[in-house]
Amino acid sequence: MASDHAAHVERTLLQARALIESTVSLYRKRPTSGPARPHTDVAVLGEAVEDLVHRARHSVCVAVKSSDAFHQISRRALEDLEPGPVVRLLCAPEVADGSLAALTRAPGARFEVRVSEAELRDIVVVDGSSALVRAAAGAASGQATLVSDPAAVRALELLFAGAWSRGRKLDDHLALSAKLRSDLTRQILERLRDGYTDDAASRDLNVSLRTYRRHVADIMRELGASSRFQAGVRAVELGLLSE
């Protein structure tokens, strides 16, 4: 059943996240005299990302959660990458802009960009064999962990794949109106998906029934949908809702 499959995927992603966190913790605790340096400052972070990306032969997966140094470093590394590897860039809405579309249309490019509303972690995964994970919030600026353990890299791939599958294409994101990207729209779509009656949904959102129905009509118009079911399907296609 679809619900069983969804539950299995969710359990797998949660296990992947737990494995990532434990791996990062182990790397941080190991002696600094080892051959690899798990932590770097921003300058060395840039060298690490560029070296990792430029060694790619088959695939590069990059997740960027904000417009900071990691975003700029990753962007430069991807712009300088020779044609060949398949590149997938997953970014938060604040990072997505028209300039990223130019990367997908460059000659010889095999470049895809998607936008995710989910909470992301700054990561780079190359050829399924090595990865870099940006330090969690609260750590010193620019810290990162280089990962070569096969199980940990595979976990990062699973985590990225799950977020990628729920993201929306860059062109679709850029075409969305501000209204469709609002928090209120997301809350209304979630209640439509979950089968709330209009009366129950309006009470839950603390708006009048008339106002709620007006918002639903506006959303349907923005999505070009003639029914609520069609609006739900379109919202899933655009990554505004999970399936």
N, C-alpha and C positions, 0 to 999 in steps of 0.2 A: 504494500500500500504506500501511497505518496507520503502519508504522515510518518510511517515507519522509516522510510528512506530519509526524510528530513531529520528525524530524531537521530538516525545513525550518523548523518553528516555533521549534525551539531555536536554529538559526542566526540567524533573524530577531531573536529576543530578545537574543542575544549582540551582534549588530550594533547593536541599539537601545541596549543598555547602554554600548557603546563610544562611540556618538555622544553620549549624555548626558554621559559623563565628559569627553569632549573639549570639548563645548559649555560645561560648567561651568568647565573650565580656561581657555578663551578669555575667558569673561566676567570671570573673576577677574583676568586679566592686562591687560584693557583699561584705558585712562586713567579715573581717577575723575572727570574733568571732564565726562563725558558726561551726557546727560539722565537716565539711569536709574542707580539705586544698586544694584549687585549684592549688596552685603553689608549686613546690618542687625543691630541688636541685638534683644533679645527684645521690647522695647516696639514698635519699628518693625516687627518681624516680625509682631506682632499686627495692626497697621494694614494691612500688605501683604496678609495672608491675608484679613482681613475685606473689604478693598476688592475683591480678586480674586473672592471668593465672591459678594459682593453684586452684582457686575456680570454674574453668570451669567444666561443666558436659556434655555439648553437642557440643559446637563449640567455636573455637578461631580463630579470623581473625586478622592478623597482617600485617601492611604495613610499610616498612622500606625504607627510601629514600637515605640513605648514610651510609658509614662505619664509624660510630661514636659511642659514648657511648650508644645511644639508641639501635643501632644494637647489640652491645655486650650484653647489658642487656636482650634484647628480646631473643637473641639466647640462653643464659644460662637458662632462664625461660622455653623455649620450650624444651630444652634438658632434663630438670629435670621433665617434665610433665609426669605423669603416663598415660599409654595407656587408651584410652577411647574416649575423645573428638575428633571430626574432626578438624584438624588444617590446616588453609590455610595461607601461608606466601607469600606475594606479595612484591617484592623488585626491586630496581633500578638495571640496568645492572652492575654498579660498585660493588654492593654487591654480585651478583650471582657468585658462584664458585663451584667447584666440591665437597667441603666439605658439602654443603647443601644437596647434593644428598644422603649422608649417613643418614641424618635424615629421608628421605622418605623410606629408606629400613630397618630401625630398626625393630626388632621383635614387632609385635602388633601395629605398627605405622599406623595412619590414617592421614598421613601428605602429603600435596600437596604444591609444590612451583611453582610459576609463576614469570616471569620477565616482567616488564612494562617499556616502553619507556616514558610513560606519567609522568607528574609532580605529585609526590606523597606527601602525608602528613603522618608523623609518627603517627600511631594510633594502638590501640588494642581494639577489640570489643569481648566481651565474652558473650555467650549464648543469644545474642540479648537483654540483659538487662542492661549491664553496659559497660563503655568504658573509655579509656584514650586517650587524644589528646596531642601530643607534641606541645609546643609553636611554633609560627611562627618564621621565620628567623628574627633576629633583637632583639628578646627578650633575657632575661638573659639565660645563658646556663643552660639546665636541667629543665626549667620550663615546667609544663604540667598541664592539666585540667582533673579532674575526672568527668565523666558525667554519671548521672543516670536517667535523664529525658527521658522518653520513646520515645518522638518525636525526640529528638536530637540523641539518640542511633539509632533509625530507620533510620534517615538521614545518619548517619555514615555508617550503613550497606549498604544503597543504593549506597553511594559514593564508598565504597569498592567493591561492586558487579559489578558496572560499569567498574571500572579499572581492576578487576579480569577477566571479560569476554573478555577484549581486550588484556590481557597479554598472553605471550607464555610460554609453559611448560619449566621447567628448562632444561630437557634433550635436547629439541629442541634448546634452547638458547646456551647451551654449544657446540652443534654441528654446530652452525652457524660460518661461517668464518668471519674474521675481515672485509672483504669487504662488506658482507651483513649487518653488523652492522654500516656501515659508514653513515655519514650525507648525502653524495652525493647519495648513494643508496636509502635512504629514499626519497630524493627529486625526483629522477627519477621514483621510483615506484608511487609516488603521481601523477606525470604527466601522467604516463601510465593509472592510474586509472581514472583520470579526462578527458581522451580522447584527450590529446594534440597530435598534429601531431609531427613527429620527428623534423621537421624544427622549429616549434614554441617552442618545449621543449628545443632544443639546444640553441636557441636565449635567452630564459628565463633564462637558466642556464649559459649563457655566455661561451659556449664551441662550438667547431665546430660540424657540422652535423656528420662527420665521427667519431669523438671522442664519441659523444652521442650514436651513434649506436653500437660502440664497447662496451661501458659500458652496454647497454641493453643486448647485446649478452653474456657478462660476467655474468650478473645477472641471465639470464635465465639458463646458464650452472651451476651456483652455486646452483640454486633452482631445478635443474634437470627437467626443463620445456621444452617442445617442441614447445610451442606457448606463445605469450604474455598473452593471456587469462589464460592459465594454470599457468603462472608465477604469475599472480595476485591472483589467487585462493590460490596458495601455500604461497604467501606473507601474505595473510590474516590468513591462518592456523597457520603460525609461529608468528603472532602478529607484523609483520613488517608494516602492513597496517591495517587501520580500514576498516570495510566492506563498 
